Amino acid sequence: MSTPMERSDRNDYLWLGAILALAAALRIWGLNSPLWYDELQTVVTHLSLDWGEVVQSYSMNHHYLHNIAAKVSMALFGDASWAIRLPAMLFGLGALAAMWFVARDVAGATIAHVTTLLLALSYHEIWFAQNARGYTGLALFSTLGMLFFLRGVQRPTLGTWLAYGVCLAAAVFTHLTGAFFFMAQGFLWLALIATRALSGRLDGSLVRLPFLGFLVGGIVALLLYLPILPSLIDTVSTVSETSAVDVMQEYQNPIWTAFEAIRTGIGSAGPVVALVGGAGLVLSILGAIALHRDAPLFAPITFLHIVLTAGLLMAVGMRIWPRFFFVDIAFLMLLIVMGVRLSCALIGHLTRVERVARVLFALAVVAMVAISAFLAKRNYALPKQDLGAAYALAEEIRQPGDRIYSIGYAGEVYRDYFEADWPIIFTNDEYKAAMAEPGPVILVVGFPGRNLREVPQFAVDAGEDICNPDRPVGTVLTTVGCFFGTLGDGDVIVMRRD
């Protein structure tokens, strides 16, 4: 690995500034779009609390460090969507800058520019930077953790490892799964100690200082969670109970997780997902080979974190959401860029024309940038989830004597945030009881894919192709409006029975 800062000059930092300016523009555009379910739940159950109540109990839905930052932003700028999302956007920009330094350290300034530019244009990176949740904060602290870990292993200093400990505590206090990334690094640190001890090359500073960093980070994280530790233990120990009865069992399958992550990124399903996934895997492996000499720990940390996270989530029976791997996107991007460069170098070697490799890599970079920019535009075509528009339509068409029901968990947001007087239907029996009463009924359905399974009679009454304007007539329920979103299963549907 190169010495930090040794490969950069003023022009490199100008390039970094330009890339971050582009990234900021792409993230400010659309920042004020409607909040989706998780964001609204965060506002209702956390951001609206008094400061003394912010950290009173543990919930998987609360990203504590991010929520504190969002609460500060709301206090300064109000409760507009952009103000609530501002910390996530700033954390996301910080994560891009941190990744530039990681890439610069392990692969040089040119690769750092390419990697960071692709991340600036990345559909997922933009999506999460406009999401009032803690994932971009988790990415920032994890990426800084990678930076300090790699530098600290190469040249152990007290300052580097104390900074690492701060990143560890900040990541874990943002979300408990943040510990998994630092656990992966801890395992590789122990393996490094063992190999160097066996070869007689172990330096005591590689033991003492990293241990201090892990210790400081662990103690600080424990102290931060101490007020809610009993609640945390109770929540984690019972999480498998809800997952076991979830009708969406595929959410606990890592294959579904990988498929969904790719599908949302490219906006397409079917065989193309497998092709993209296979190509990404091959290029990542080639990138790991390319980086092995200068940064032998980088790829193992990335791959181990992915495997460790999936394994631990499966072990405790949690749903394996793609967002739990958001921190890995930047690292995988660097591996893919390095894989592309190695592929071009191999082709150049086979043709025995040195210039071929440089030209091919330049063309590949242009192609990757163009594809990323094309895919990124989908962020702006639709909101994540438009619960507000469905609420407005339902109230607009409501006539005296009409009963409005919400189906599923979205009903909690309609009740608590929009202050709707709509009863919530969760079960099939509740649906049948509501529909047994005579008279006009309006149904507002968030997460239709889930609710069509959880409430099978609703699926029968709704019929097929709910949002197809040309679907056959004669169903019990008529579709009044469909509000599409970029969120997986994020559509909101308004239906009516006259």
Sequence and secondary structure as in RCSB ss.txt:
>XXXX:A:sequence
MSTPMERSDRNDYLWLGAILALAAALRIWGLNSPLWYDELQTVVTHLSLDWGEVVQSYSMNHHYLHNIAAKVSMA
LFGDASWAIRLPAMLFGLGALAAMWFVARDVAGATIAHVTTLLLALSYHEIWFAQNARGYTGLALFSTLGMLFFL
RGVQRPTLGTWLAYGVCLAAAVFTHLTGAFFFMAQGFLWLALIATRALSGRLDGSLVRLPFLGFLVGGIVALLLY
LPILPSLIDTVSTVSETSAVDVMQEYQNPIWTAFEAIRTGIGSAGPVVALVGGAGLVLSILGAIALHRDAPLFAP
ITFLHIVLTAGLLMAVGMRIWPRFFFVDIAFLMLLIVMGVRLSCALIGHLTRVERVARVLFALAVVAMVAISAFL
AKRNYALPKQDLGAAYALAEEIRQPGDRIYSIGYAGEVYRDYFEADWPIIFTNDEYKAAMAEPGPVILVVGFPGR
NLREVPQFAVDAGEDICNPDRPVGTVLTTVGCFFGTLGDGDVIVMRRD
>XXXX:A:secstr
   TTTT  HHHHHHHHHHHHHHHHHHHTTTTS   HHHHHHIIIIITS GGGTTSS  TT  HHHHHHHHHHHH
HH SSHHHHHHHHHHHHHHHHHHHHHHHHHHH HHHHHHHHHHHHH HHHHHHHTSSSSHHHHHHHHHHHHHHHH
HHHHS  HHHHHHHHHHHHHHHHH TTHHHHHHHHHHHHHHHHHHHHHTT   THHHHHHHHHHHHHHHHHHHHH
GGGHHHHHHHHHHHHHHHHT S GGGG HHHHHHHHHHHHHT  THHHHHHHHHHHHHHHHHHHHHTTT TTHHH
HHHHHHHHHHHHHHHTT    GGGGTTHHHHHHHHHHHHHHHHHHHHHHHHT HHHHHHHHHHHHHHHHHHHHHH
HGGGGTS S  HHHHHHHHHHH  TT EEEEESTHHHHHHHTS     EE SHHHHHHHHHS S EEEEEESHHH
HHHH HHHHHHH S TT TTS S  SSEEEEEE  SSTT  EEEEEE 
